[in-house]
Amino acid sequence: MQQQLQSGAALPEPWVCPLCYTTGCTAPGKCKELALRNHVLDEVAAEFEKMTSLGDTAASFAVFVRNMKR
């Protein structure tokens, strides 16, 4: 590959993060932070849903946490 680059061949298109492509992210790394944040919020909401002893309060917190996703 280095021989091709040294001979003046065109560079291949830059790799685009699939997450950046789907979210339209223009800041490198920002989409990964959002993906991690959304994943953690999903895990927290799932734990709230497991708390059946709290009834509707836990379900309301789960909905609230899921709505925090971006």
PDB file of N, CA, C and O in Angstrom:
ATOM      1  N   MET A   1       0.825  -1.189   0.000  1.00  0.00           N
ATOM      2  CA  MET A   1       0.000   0.000   0.000  1.00  0.00           C
ATOM      3  C   MET A   1       0.868   1.251   0.000  1.00  0.00           C
ATOM      4  O   MET A   1       0.518   2.253  -0.624  1.00  0.00           O
ATOM      5  N   GLN A   2       1.993   1.196   0.695  1.00  0.00           N
ATOM      6  CA  GLN A   2       2.853   2.369   0.720  1.00  0.00           C
ATOM      7  C   GLN A   2       3.384   2.694  -0.667  1.00  0.00           C
ATOM      8  O   GLN A   2       3.577   3.862  -1.002  1.00  0.00           O
ATOM      9  N   GLN A   3       3.622   1.654  -1.485  1.00  0.00           N
ATOM     10  CA  GLN A   3       4.094   1.894  -2.830  1.00  0.00           C
ATOM     11  C   GLN A   3       3.050   2.646  -3.646  1.00  0.00           C
ATOM     12  O   GLN A   3       3.387   3.532  -4.431  1.00  0.00           O
ATOM     13  N   GLN A   4       1.802   2.297  -3.462  1.00  0.00           N
ATOM     14  CA  GLN A   4       0.742   2.984  -4.191  1.00  0.00           C
ATOM     15  C   GLN A   4       0.667   4.442  -3.759  1.00  0.00           C
ATOM     16  O   GLN A   4       0.490   5.333  -4.590  1.00  0.00           O
ATOM     17  N   LEU A   5       0.802   4.683  -2.464  1.00  0.00           N
ATOM     18  CA  LEU A   5       0.713   6.051  -1.975  1.00  0.00           C
ATOM     19  C   LEU A   5       1.919   6.875  -2.417  1.00  0.00           C
ATOM     20  O   LEU A   5       1.783   8.057  -2.731  1.00  0.00           O
ATOM     21  N   GLN A   6       3.098   6.255  -2.441  1.00  0.00           N
ATOM     22  CA  GLN A   6       4.294   6.971  -2.852  1.00  0.00           C
ATOM     23  C   GLN A   6       4.279   7.278  -4.350  1.00  0.00           C
ATOM     24  O   GLN A   6       4.880   8.256  -4.796  1.00  0.00           O
ATOM     25  N   SER A   7       3.589   6.436  -5.121  1.00  0.00           N
ATOM     26  CA  SER A   7       3.583   6.653  -6.569  1.00  0.00           C
ATOM     27  C   SER A   7       2.605   7.751  -6.985  1.00  0.00           C
ATOM     28  O   SER A   7       2.494   8.066  -8.170  1.00  0.00           O
ATOM     29  N   GLY A   8       1.905   8.329  -6.027  1.00  0.00           N
ATOM     30  CA  GLY A   8       1.004   9.427  -6.350  1.00  0.00           C
ATOM     31  C   GLY A   8      -0.423   8.995  -6.578  1.00  0.00           C
ATOM     32  O   GLY A   8      -1.242   9.790  -7.037  1.00  0.00           O
ATOM     33  N   ALA A   9      -0.742   7.736  -6.263  1.00  0.00           N
ATOM     34  CA  ALA A   9      -2.120   7.277  -6.419  1.00  0.00           C
ATOM     35  C   ALA A   9      -3.010   8.004  -5.424  1.00  0.00           C
ATOM     36  O   ALA A   9      -2.558   8.430  -4.361  1.00  0.00           O
ATOM     37  N   ALA A  10      -4.256   8.137  -5.776  1.00  0.00           N
ATOM     38  CA  ALA A  10      -5.207   8.831  -4.908  1.00  0.00           C
ATOM     39  C   ALA A  10      -5.424   8.047  -3.621  1.00  0.00           C
ATOM     40  O   ALA A  10      -5.472   6.817  -3.629  1.00  0.00           O
ATOM     41  N   LEU A  11      -5.553   8.763  -2.537  1.00  0.00           N
ATOM     42  CA  LEU A  11      -5.830   8.122  -1.260  1.00  0.00           C
ATOM     43  C   LEU A  11      -7.264   7.625  -1.235  1.00  0.00           C
ATOM     44  O   LEU A  11      -8.144   8.241  -1.836  1.00  0.00           O
ATOM     45  N   PRO A  12      -7.509   6.518  -0.547  1.00  0.00           N
ATOM     46  CA  PRO A  12      -8.889   6.038  -0.451  1.00  0.00           C
ATOM     47  C   PRO A  12      -9.731   7.004   0.366  1.00  0.00           C
ATOM     48  O   PRO A  12      -9.208   7.808   1.138  1.00  0.00           O
ATOM     49  N   GLU A  13     -11.032   6.913   0.185  1.00  0.00           N
ATOM     50  CA  GLU A  13     -11.949   7.760   0.955  1.00  0.00           C
ATOM     51  C   GLU A  13     -11.706   7.544   2.440  1.00  0.00           C
ATOM     52  O   GLU A  13     -11.452   6.414   2.858  1.00  0.00           O
ATOM     53  N   PRO A  14     -11.777   8.594   3.244  1.00  0.00           N
ATOM     54  CA  PRO A  14     -11.575   8.415   4.682  1.00  0.00           C
ATOM     55  C   PRO A  14     -12.680   7.557   5.292  1.00  0.00           C
ATOM     56  O   PRO A  14     -13.840   7.620   4.886  1.00  0.00           O
ATOM     57  N   TRP A  15     -12.293   6.771   6.258  1.00  0.00           N
ATOM     58  CA  TRP A  15     -13.252   5.906   6.934  1.00  0.00           C
ATOM     59  C   TRP A  15     -14.204   6.767   7.762  1.00  0.00           C
ATOM     60  O   TRP A  15     -13.773   7.700   8.440  1.00  0.00           O
ATOM     61  N   VAL A  16     -15.479   6.456   7.703  1.00  0.00           N
ATOM     62  CA  VAL A  16     -16.486   7.188   8.458  1.00  0.00           C
ATOM     63  C   VAL A  16     -17.090   6.252   9.485  1.00  0.00           C
ATOM     64  O   VAL A  16     -17.534   5.152   9.157  1.00  0.00           O
ATOM     65  N   CYS A  17     -17.101   6.691  10.708  1.00  0.00           N
ATOM     66  CA  CYS A  17     -17.702   5.913  11.789  1.00  0.00           C
ATOM     67  C   CYS A  17     -19.174   5.677  11.452  1.00  0.00           C
ATOM     68  O   CYS A  17     -19.887   6.629  11.134  1.00  0.00           O
ATOM     69  N   PRO A  18     -19.644   4.429  11.516  1.00  0.00           N
ATOM     70  CA  PRO A  18     -21.053   4.175  11.203  1.00  0.00           C
ATOM     71  C   PRO A  18     -22.003   4.955  12.100  1.00  0.00           C
ATOM     72  O   PRO A  18     -23.074   5.375  11.661  1.00  0.00           O
ATOM     73  N   LEU A  19     -21.614   5.149  13.352  1.00  0.00           N
ATOM     74  CA  LEU A  19     -22.458   5.900  14.266  1.00  0.00           C
ATOM     75  C   LEU A  19     -22.509   7.373  13.861  1.00  0.00           C
ATOM     76  O   LEU A  19     -23.569   7.995  13.923  1.00  0.00           O
ATOM     77  N   CYS A  20     -21.381   7.928  13.451  1.00  0.00           N
ATOM     78  CA  CYS A  20     -21.360   9.317  12.975  1.00  0.00           C
ATOM     79  C   CYS A  20     -22.221   9.460  11.733  1.00  0.00           C
ATOM     80  O   CYS A  20     -22.922  10.457  11.564  1.00  0.00           O
ATOM     81  N   TYR A  21     -22.164   8.456  10.865  1.00  0.00           N
ATOM     82  CA  TYR A  21     -22.935   8.512   9.627  1.00  0.00           C
ATOM     83  C   TYR A  21     -24.432   8.520   9.908  1.00  0.00           C
ATOM     84  O   TYR A  21     -25.179   9.282   9.295  1.00  0.00           O
ATOM     85  N   THR A  22     -24.872   7.668  10.838  1.00  0.00           N
ATOM     86  CA  THR A  22     -26.308   7.579  11.108  1.00  0.00           C
ATOM     87  C   THR A  22     -26.815   8.753  11.923  1.00  0.00           C
ATOM     88  O   THR A  22     -27.963   9.166  11.759  1.00  0.00           O
ATOM     89  N   THR A  23     -25.978   9.300  12.802  1.00  0.00           N
ATOM     90  CA  THR A  23     -26.432  10.405  13.637  1.00  0.00           C
ATOM     91  C   THR A  23     -26.146  11.768  13.024  1.00  0.00           C
ATOM     92  O   THR A  23     -26.651  12.785  13.501  1.00  0.00           O
ATOM     93  N   GLY A  24     -25.334  11.794  11.962  1.00  0.00           N
ATOM     94  CA  GLY A  24     -24.986  13.066  11.346  1.00  0.00           C
ATOM     95  C   GLY A  24     -23.993  13.861  12.178  1.00  0.00           C
ATOM     96  O   GLY A  24     -23.912  15.084  12.059  1.00  0.00           O
ATOM     97  N   CYS A  25     -23.250  13.177  13.004  1.00  0.00           N
ATOM     98  CA  CYS A  25     -22.272  13.808  13.897  1.00  0.00           C
ATOM     99  C   CYS A  25     -21.136  14.432  13.082  1.00  0.00           C
ATOM    100  O   CYS A  25     -20.626  13.809  12.151  1.00  0.00           O
ATOM    101  N   THR A  26     -20.750  15.634  13.425  1.00  0.00           N
ATOM    102  CA  THR A  26     -19.644  16.284  12.741  1.00  0.00           C
ATOM    103  C   THR A  26     -18.429  16.435  13.649  1.00  0.00           C
ATOM    104  O   THR A  26     -17.350  16.789  13.174  1.00  0.00           O
ATOM    105  N   ALA A  27     -18.581  16.174  14.939  1.00  0.00           N
ATOM    106  CA  ALA A  27     -17.473  16.268  15.884  1.00  0.00           C
ATOM    107  C   ALA A  27     -16.966  14.864  16.192  1.00  0.00           C
ATOM    108  O   ALA A  27     -17.699  14.059  16.766  1.00  0.00           O
ATOM    109  N   PRO A  28     -15.725  14.554  15.820  1.00  0.00           N
ATOM    110  CA  PRO A  28     -15.198  13.212  16.064  1.00  0.00           C
ATOM    111  C   PRO A  28     -15.238  12.852  17.542  1.00  0.00           C
ATOM    112  O   PRO A  28     -14.819  13.639  18.390  1.00  0.00           O
ATOM    113  N   GLY A  29     -15.735  11.678  17.843  1.00  0.00           N
ATOM    114  CA  GLY A  29     -15.789  11.205  19.212  1.00  0.00           C
ATOM    115  C   GLY A  29     -17.061  11.569  19.942  1.00  0.00           C
ATOM    116  O   GLY A  29     -17.420  10.905  20.915  1.00  0.00           O
ATOM    117  N   LYS A  30     -17.744  12.592  19.507  1.00  0.00           N
ATOM    118  CA  LYS A  30     -18.964  13.038  20.186  1.00  0.00           C
ATOM    119  C   LYS A  30     -20.057  11.986  20.086  1.00  0.00           C
ATOM    120  O   LYS A  30     -20.784  11.752  21.051  1.00  0.00           O
ATOM    121  N   CYS A  31     -20.178  11.350  18.923  1.00  0.00           N
ATOM    122  CA  CYS A  31     -21.228  10.344  18.749  1.00  0.00           C
ATOM    123  C   CYS A  31     -20.975   9.144  19.644  1.00  0.00           C
ATOM    124  O   CYS A  31     -21.922   8.528  20.132  1.00  0.00           O
ATOM    125  N   LYS A  32     -19.711   8.803  19.867  1.00  0.00           N
ATOM    126  CA  LYS A  32     -19.401   7.675  20.747  1.00  0.00           C
ATOM    127  C   LYS A  32     -19.787   7.996  22.184  1.00  0.00           C
ATOM    128  O   LYS A  32     -20.275   7.133  22.912  1.00  0.00           O
ATOM    129  N   GLU A  33     -19.564   9.247  22.587  1.00  0.00           N
ATOM    130  CA  GLU A  33     -19.968   9.661  23.932  1.00  0.00           C
ATOM    131  C   GLU A  33     -21.484   9.568  24.083  1.00  0.00           C
ATOM    132  O   GLU A  33     -21.984   9.100  25.106  1.00  0.00           O
ATOM    133  N   LEU A  34     -22.203  10.010  23.070  1.00  0.00           N
ATOM    134  CA  LEU A  34     -23.663   9.942  23.123  1.00  0.00           C
ATOM    135  C   LEU A  34     -24.154   8.501  23.129  1.00  0.00           C
ATOM    136  O   LEU A  34     -25.111   8.169  23.829  1.00  0.00           O
ATOM    137  N   ALA A  35     -23.504   7.654  22.354  1.00  0.00           N
ATOM    138  CA  ALA A  35     -23.898   6.244  22.312  1.00  0.00           C
ATOM    139  C   ALA A  35     -23.677   5.602  23.676  1.00  0.00           C
ATOM    140  O   ALA A  35     -24.521   4.843  24.152  1.00  0.00           O
ATOM    141  N   LEU A  36     -22.549   5.901  24.303  1.00  0.00           N
ATOM    142  CA  LEU A  36     -22.274   5.362  25.632  1.00  0.00           C
ATOM    143  C   LEU A  36     -23.286   5.895  26.640  1.00  0.00           C
ATOM    144  O   LEU A  36     -23.795   5.146  27.473  1.00  0.00           O
ATOM    145  N   ARG A  37     -23.570   7.175  26.561  1.00  0.00           N
ATOM    146  CA  ARG A  37     -24.548   7.792  27.469  1.00  0.00           C
ATOM    147  C   ARG A  37     -25.914   7.128  27.312  1.00  0.00           C
ATOM    148  O   ARG A  37     -26.558   6.795  28.306  1.00  0.00           O
ATOM    149  N   ASN A  38     -26.355   6.936  26.082  1.00  0.00           N
ATOM    150  CA  ASN A  38     -27.648   6.307  25.834  1.00  0.00           C
ATOM    151  C   ASN A  38     -27.680   4.866  26.322  1.00  0.00           C
ATOM    152  O   ASN A  38     -28.694   4.406  26.845  1.00  0.00           O
ATOM    153  N   HIS A  39     -26.580   4.159  26.152  1.00  0.00           N
ATOM    154  CA  HIS A  39     -26.505   2.776  26.618  1.00  0.00           C
ATOM    155  C   HIS A  39     -26.620   2.718  28.141  1.00  0.00           C
ATOM    156  O   HIS A  39     -27.348   1.885  28.681  1.00  0.00           O
ATOM    157  N   VAL A  40     -25.904   3.596  28.822  1.00  0.00           N
ATOM    158  CA  VAL A  40     -25.951   3.624  30.291  1.00  0.00           C
ATOM    159  C   VAL A  40     -27.351   3.988  30.769  1.00  0.00           C
ATOM    160  O   VAL A  40     -27.852   3.392  31.723  1.00  0.00           O
ATOM    161  N   LEU A  41     -27.983   4.951  30.122  1.00  0.00           N
ATOM    162  CA  LEU A  41     -29.342   5.336  30.505  1.00  0.00           C
ATOM    163  C   LEU A  41     -30.316   4.177  30.305  1.00  0.00           C
ATOM    164  O   LEU A  41     -31.228   3.987  31.109  1.00  0.00           O
ATOM    165  N   ASP A  42     -30.127   3.404  29.236  1.00  0.00           N
ATOM    166  CA  ASP A  42     -30.966   2.224  29.022  1.00  0.00           C
ATOM    167  C   ASP A  42     -30.783   1.209  30.147  1.00  0.00           C
ATOM    168  O   ASP A  42     -31.754   0.621  30.622  1.00  0.00           O
ATOM    169  N   GLU A  43     -29.537   1.006  30.570  1.00  0.00           N
ATOM    170  CA  GLU A  43     -29.268   0.065  31.658  1.00  0.00           C
ATOM    171  C   GLU A  43     -29.909   0.533  32.964  1.00  0.00           C
ATOM    172  O   GLU A  43     -30.469  -0.270  33.710  1.00  0.00           O
ATOM    173  N   VAL A  44     -29.824   1.819  33.231  1.00  0.00           N
ATOM    174  CA  VAL A  44     -30.424   2.370  34.451  1.00  0.00           C
ATOM    175  C   VAL A  44     -31.938   2.203  34.410  1.00  0.00           C
ATOM    176  O   VAL A  44     -32.551   1.821  35.407  1.00  0.00           O
ATOM    177  N   ALA A  45     -32.540   2.488  33.262  1.00  0.00           N
ATOM    178  CA  ALA A  45     -33.993   2.344  33.127  1.00  0.00           C
ATOM    179  C   ALA A  45     -34.408   0.891  33.307  1.00  0.00           C
ATOM    180  O   ALA A  45     -35.442   0.611  33.914  1.00  0.00           O
ATOM    181  N   ALA A  46     -33.613  -0.031  32.786  1.00  0.00           N
ATOM    182  CA  ALA A  46     -33.925  -1.452  32.943  1.00  0.00           C
ATOM    183  C   ALA A  46     -33.873  -1.863  34.412  1.00  0.00           C
ATOM    184  O   ALA A  46     -34.685  -2.673  34.859  1.00  0.00           O
ATOM    185  N   GLU A  47     -32.930  -1.315  35.157  1.00  0.00           N
ATOM    186  CA  GLU A  47     -32.843  -1.623  36.591  1.00  0.00           C
ATOM    187  C   GLU A  47     -34.050  -1.056  37.340  1.00  0.00           C
ATOM    188  O   GLU A  47     -34.565  -1.692  38.260  1.00  0.00           O
ATOM    189  N   PHE A  48     -34.498   0.126  36.954  1.00  0.00           N
ATOM    190  CA  PHE A  48     -35.702   0.686  37.583  1.00  0.00           C
ATOM    191  C   PHE A  48     -36.913  -0.205  37.311  1.00  0.00           C
ATOM    192  O   PHE A  48     -37.752  -0.406  38.188  1.00  0.00           O
ATOM    193  N   GLU A  49     -36.998  -0.738  36.091  1.00  0.00           N
ATOM    194  CA  GLU A  49     -38.131  -1.594  35.755  1.00  0.00           C
ATOM    195  C   GLU A  49     -38.126  -2.890  36.561  1.00  0.00           C
ATOM    196  O   GLU A  49     -39.181  -3.483  36.787  1.00  0.00           O
ATOM    197  N   LYS A  50     -36.945  -3.333  36.995  1.00  0.00           N
ATOM    198  CA  LYS A  50     -36.852  -4.559  37.797  1.00  0.00           C
ATOM    199  C   LYS A  50     -37.355  -4.348  39.225  1.00  0.00           C
ATOM    200  O   LYS A  50     -37.659  -5.315  39.923  1.00  0.00           O
ATOM    201  N   MET A  51     -37.442  -3.101  39.659  1.00  0.00           N
ATOM    202  CA  MET A  51     -37.866  -2.794  41.029  1.00  0.00           C
ATOM    203  C   MET A  51     -39.384  -2.800  41.109  1.00  0.00           C
ATOM    204  O   MET A  51     -40.011  -1.745  41.200  1.00  0.00           O
ATOM    205  N   THR A  52     -39.964  -3.975  41.077  1.00  0.00           N
ATOM    206  CA  THR A  52     -41.424  -4.096  41.067  1.00  0.00           C
ATOM    207  C   THR A  52     -42.043  -3.686  42.398  1.00  0.00           C
ATOM    208  O   THR A  52     -43.221  -3.335  42.451  1.00  0.00           O
ATOM    209  N   SER A  53     -41.264  -3.726  43.468  1.00  0.00           N
ATOM    210  CA  SER A  53     -41.825  -3.360  44.773  1.00  0.00           C
ATOM    211  C   SER A  53     -42.172  -1.875  44.855  1.00  0.00           C
ATOM    212  O   SER A  53     -42.984  -1.475  45.690  1.00  0.00           O
ATOM    213  N   LEU A  54     -41.573  -1.068  44.008  1.00  0.00           N
ATOM    214  CA  LEU A  54     -41.854   0.375  44.010  1.00  0.00           C
ATOM    215  C   LEU A  54     -43.054   0.734  43.135  1.00  0.00           C
ATOM    216  O   LEU A  54     -43.534   1.867  43.164  1.00  0.00           O
ATOM    217  N   GLY A  55     -43.531  -0.230  42.362  1.00  0.00           N
ATOM    218  CA  GLY A  55     -44.743  -0.023  41.571  1.00  0.00           C
ATOM    219  C   GLY A  55     -44.613   1.041  40.503  1.00  0.00           C
ATOM    220  O   GLY A  55     -43.643   1.067  39.746  1.00  0.00           O
ATOM    221  N   ASP A  56     -45.611   1.927  40.451  1.00  0.00           N
ATOM    222  CA  ASP A  56     -45.671   2.957  39.410  1.00  0.00           C
ATOM    223  C   ASP A  56     -44.533   3.962  39.510  1.00  0.00           C
ATOM    224  O   ASP A  56     -44.120   4.546  38.508  1.00  0.00           O
ATOM    225  N   THR A  57     -44.029   4.161  40.720  1.00  0.00           N
ATOM    226  CA  THR A  57     -42.928   5.118  40.892  1.00  0.00           C
ATOM    227  C   THR A  57     -41.707   4.668  40.107  1.00  0.00           C
ATOM    228  O   THR A  57     -41.083   5.476  39.419  1.00  0.00           O
ATOM    229  N   ALA A  58     -41.358   3.386  40.200  1.00  0.00           N
ATOM    230  CA  ALA A  58     -40.205   2.863  39.458  1.00  0.00           C
ATOM    231  C   ALA A  58     -40.450   2.941  37.959  1.00  0.00           C
ATOM    232  O   ALA A  58     -39.538   3.271  37.201  1.00  0.00           O
ATOM    233  N   ALA A  59     -41.657   2.645  37.527  1.00  0.00           N
ATOM    234  CA  ALA A  59     -41.983   2.723  36.105  1.00  0.00           C
ATOM    235  C   ALA A  59     -41.874   4.166  35.603  1.00  0.00           C
ATOM    236  O   ALA A  59     -41.414   4.411  34.488  1.00  0.00           O
ATOM    237  N   SER A  60     -42.298   5.109  36.436  1.00  0.00           N
ATOM    238  CA  SER A  60     -42.200   6.526  36.058  1.00  0.00           C
ATOM    239  C   SER A  60     -40.738   6.956  35.949  1.00  0.00           C
ATOM    240  O   SER A  60     -40.363   7.682  35.028  1.00  0.00           O
ATOM    241  N   PHE A  61     -39.913   6.499  36.902  1.00  0.00           N
ATOM    242  CA  PHE A  61     -38.480   6.821  36.832  1.00  0.00           C
ATOM    243  C   PHE A  61     -37.848   6.217  35.589  1.00  0.00           C
ATOM    244  O   PHE A  61     -37.005   6.849  34.953  1.00  0.00           O
ATOM    245  N   ALA A  62     -38.248   4.994  35.236  1.00  0.00           N
ATOM    246  CA  ALA A  62     -37.702   4.352  34.033  1.00  0.00           C
ATOM    247  C   ALA A  62     -38.041   5.170  32.789  1.00  0.00           C
ATOM    248  O   ALA A  62     -37.190   5.368  31.923  1.00  0.00           O
ATOM    249  N   VAL A  63     -39.271   5.639  32.702  1.00  0.00           N
ATOM    250  CA  VAL A  63     -39.676   6.470  31.562  1.00  0.00           C
ATOM    251  C   VAL A  63     -38.894   7.780  31.558  1.00  0.00           C
ATOM    252  O   VAL A  63     -38.439   8.230  30.506  1.00  0.00           O
ATOM    253  N   PHE A  64     -38.738   8.389  32.727  1.00  0.00           N
ATOM    254  CA  PHE A  64     -38.001   9.639  32.847  1.00  0.00           C
ATOM    255  C   PHE A  64     -36.558   9.463  32.371  1.00  0.00           C
ATOM    256  O   PHE A  64     -36.033  10.287  31.622  1.00  0.00           O
ATOM    257  N   VAL A  65     -35.930   8.379  32.817  1.00  0.00           N
ATOM    258  CA  VAL A  65     -34.529   8.131  32.437  1.00  0.00           C
ATOM    259  C   VAL A  65     -34.419   7.873  30.936  1.00  0.00           C
ATOM    260  O   VAL A  65     -33.496   8.376  30.296  1.00  0.00           O
ATOM    261  N   ARG A  66     -35.331   7.109  30.371  1.00  0.00           N
ATOM    262  CA  ARG A  66     -35.291   6.837  28.927  1.00  0.00           C
ATOM    263  C   ARG A  66     -35.486   8.120  28.121  1.00  0.00           C
ATOM    264  O   ARG A  66     -34.936   8.253  27.028  1.00  0.00           O
ATOM    265  N   ASN A  67     -36.260   9.056  28.648  1.00  0.00           N
ATOM    266  CA  ASN A  67     -36.469  10.324  27.941  1.00  0.00           C
ATOM    267  C   ASN A  67     -35.238  11.225  27.996  1.00  0.00           C
ATOM    268  O   ASN A  67     -35.178  12.227  27.283  1.00  0.00           O
ATOM    269  N   MET A  68     -34.269  10.888  28.820  1.00  0.00           N
ATOM    270  CA  MET A  68     -33.030  11.669  28.900  1.00  0.00           C
ATOM    271  C   MET A  68     -32.078  11.342  27.742  1.00  0.00           C
ATOM    272  O   MET A  68     -31.087  12.044  27.537  1.00  0.00           O
ATOM    273  N   LYS A  69     -32.377  10.287  26.991  1.00  0.00           N
ATOM    274  CA  LYS A  69     -31.507   9.908  25.881  1.00  0.00           C
ATOM    275  C   LYS A  69     -31.553  10.966  24.788  1.00  0.00           C
ATOM    276  O   LYS A  69     -32.575  11.618  24.572  1.00  0.00           O
ATOM    277  N   ARG A  70     -30.428  11.119  24.105  1.00  0.00           N
ATOM    278  CA  ARG A  70     -30.324  12.074  23.003  1.00  0.00           C
ATOM    279  C   ARG A  70     -30.173  11.350  21.699  1.00  0.00           C
ATOM    280  O   ARG A  70     -30.070  11.985  20.649  1.00  0.00           O
TER     281      ARG A  70
END
